[in-house]
Amino acid sequence: MYKVFIDNKLIIFTNKWKKSLKTQDFVLFNTLSLGEFDLVKCRNELPIGCWLIVLTDTPEETIHSVFTAYDFVEAAGGIVKRKNKYLFIERHGLWDIPKGKMETGEQPEMTAVREIEEECGIQSPKVQKLIGITFHTYDYKGKSTLKKNWWYALDYDGPKATAPQSEEAITKAVWLSKKEWQTVQENTYDSIREVLDLAKKG
């Protein structure tokens, strides 16, 4: 199952129907009906609390077909653990998880480590496992863009000191306990809340 966030509104692409999907209002599409609708326009016309669910045998391929007019980029990042605390950044007044675009020839794990090092000023965090993958859309220089984000859990045993990357508009890079995650969830993006939920389940 993949979730695509469009201005904090959600489209779910899944090949399995789960009972958890019935917990709130939803509109269900299957791949046979997709050609008859502008799915993004339909999503925008639904209330925020209503999910749009697409049932498909090939969720990721269907995502690309729905967003075929969008530029596509991939990025990677993750939640770094040091002792009993976790690394978060603040950017544009919102909490975030360090991440960045993949460079040509890079694997997602390499990107996650490089971007965390650059954005937070720490060295050599170690990737432990993949937390999950999210998608979200945004406008970049007037062009609609779909971003695929690879999220990892990492360990770090180096110094506590950080150096926020100011040229990326990062004003803080701080270590927070799991009890403080609620503070992050109250002032962040829906896609980041999704990553935190996935990390808690893992």
Buried (B, 14 or more C-beta within 10 A) or exposed (E): EBBBBBEEBBBBBBEEEEEEBEEEEBEEBEBEEBEEEEBBEEBEEBEEEBBBBBBBEEBEEBBBBBBEEBEEBBBBBBBBBBEEBBBBBBBEEEBBBBBBEBEEEBEBBBBBBBBBBBBBBBEEBBBBEBBBBBBBBBEEEEEBBBBBBBBBBBEBEEEEEBEBBEEEEBEEBBBBEEEBBEEBBEEBBBBBBBBBEBBEEE
